[in-house]
Amino acid sequence: MIKVIQAKKILTMNPRNPVVTHMSMLNGKILQVGSLEKIAPSEKYELDDSFKDLIIMPGLVEGHSHLFEGALWSKLYCGYFDRQKPDGSINQGIKNIDQLVKNLKNEEEKIKDPASALSGWGLDPIYFEDKNLDRGILDKVSEKRPVGILHASGHKLNMNSLGLKLAGFLRTGINHEGLPLGKDGIPTGEIRGAETIAMVTRHVGLGKDWLAGDAEGLRNFGKICLRAGVTTAADLANLQEDESVKMMSRVTSEPDFPARIVSLRYMQGISPKEVIKRVLALREKSTENLRLGAIKVVADGSIQGFTARLNWPGYYNGAPNGLWYTAPEHIQEVYELALENNILVHTHTNGDEATELALDCLEKALTKHPRNDHRFTLQHCQLASSSQFRRMNKLGMCANLFANHHYFWGDEHYSLTVGPERAERMNACRTALDNNVPLAIHSDAPVTPLGPMFTAWCAMNRLTFSGRTLGDYEKINKLEALYAITLGAAFTLKLDGEIGSLETGKKADCCILEDDPLDIDTETFKDQKIKGVIKGGSTFLVKDEKN
């Protein structure tokens, strides 16, 4: 039967029909939007007025997140900032190394199995007075079990001596850029870069395929999406092993799972030719709620972790330049093969040198395999210059900028990593739009909390944690920010024909709000009350599980 929902106001993100009060649905899709007088079906229908005092807008689209955000909550949170858990409760942040060691010791005492590792996540030593966290500090937690803590950026991991020993790295004679050495010639316990981290995760309780998470973690991720009003989330670094794909397909098909997942195959430990073959096969396994068949390439690391690749003059504090996570020649090859096979590629670039490499590679690839609507997207793309945005426009690229970064690390970028001028231009949303580059903005959860309304607030205000406005010129307005977390993000995923706005033929995917976001002050935009979502015509309401 046709169902018609009534709301106080429905914001469609369709400029031809921007504000309405009713929407009719059938089989999970939208029939009509408008007034009841205009869209009431001639045949029998069900009228649902349970939203008559609420606001409905398109389901929010998180264009860059990671499913392991949900699985990590089974580990100890070690981040600096307070963080909301999937059940809505708040986990307090850790402010110094002494508190970190204390929390880890308390957690270690709870582990009954002597063979089990102690795992943590969210670590951010850049905020500690003593920023050096070597294996000796984690040895204070335990010398009898391996201890490993993933950094907030996901680009570093710290482990204790036993963890290093199990991985075969507690020795001299190692010469590897991902394993910095101490004065004794033995690795410090800091593991840098995705390839190196992949060699040690199983020794510290994260598992071989930790990027995919597990079934319960995926369900937790769904709860996080629901609280954020997200009905479609991109999973931007998944190895997509057969068992993981089966698990994701099974869990996302559960009737109470509230989000659609777009998972990209991470090009790690696989050649360009092999990844093309793999994603073509995976594309055939896509379902309504799990979309497969695209590629994620990581060019460099993180700016705050000093592993990103920066153009001259490099890091403001004189740190050496970062790492190439993927060999430039492999990026070139996968771009050419992806264009030839009509496969979407998203590329992580943080530093402007990495962005320049991606632009050069795509320009060369397009001369061999011209394609008008490839929508290759640069993810993060934090230090891109105006000239690089102009090149993106000419090459038909999209940009998904890390707007949340201003709040969490803006002060450190200003004073430590890149200095005032480049910090002011980071995540240049205004410049992207002025140069007609299709724009999305994102959280990169679990690097920062998943929440598109908060991300929109960051892009509009560009405030750091200390309250500094970082790059007033690069602010965007409310409608532009809302577009970036709906149709803008959908466009980068090649899903704008299905989601991102409320109009005939699209998925009946909605975000349910207590107040009209267009009436909320820019300064308080992040504090909106999200009541739930509608996904494919089914309603999912936020429940308080804290008690």
Secondary structure, DSSP 8 states (H G I E B T S, - for coil): -EEEEEEEEEE-S-TTS-EEEEEEEETTEEEEEE-HHHH--SS-EEEEEEEEEEEEEE-EEEEEE-THHHHGGGSEE--SS-EE-TTS-EE----SHHHHHHHHHHHHHH---TT--EEEEEE-GGGSSS----HHHHHTT-SSS-EEEEETTSSEEEE-HHHHHHHT-SSS----TTS-B-TTSSB-SEEESHHHHHTTGGGGTS-TTTTT--HHHHHHHHHHHHHHTEEEEEEEEE---HHHHHHHHHHHTSTT---EEEEEEE-SSS-HHHHHHHHHHHHTT--SSEEEEEEEEE-S--TTTT-S---TT--TT-------SS-HHHHHHHHHHHHHTT--EEEEE-SHHHHHHHHHHHHHHHHHS--TT---EEEE-TT--HHHHHHHHHHT-EEEE-TTHHHHHHHHIIIIISHHHHHHHSS-HHHHHHTT--EEE--TBTTS---HHHHHHHHHH-B-TTS-B--GGG---HHHHHHHTTHHHHHHTT-TTTSSS--TTSB--EEEESS-GGGS-GGGGGG--EEEEEETTEEEE------
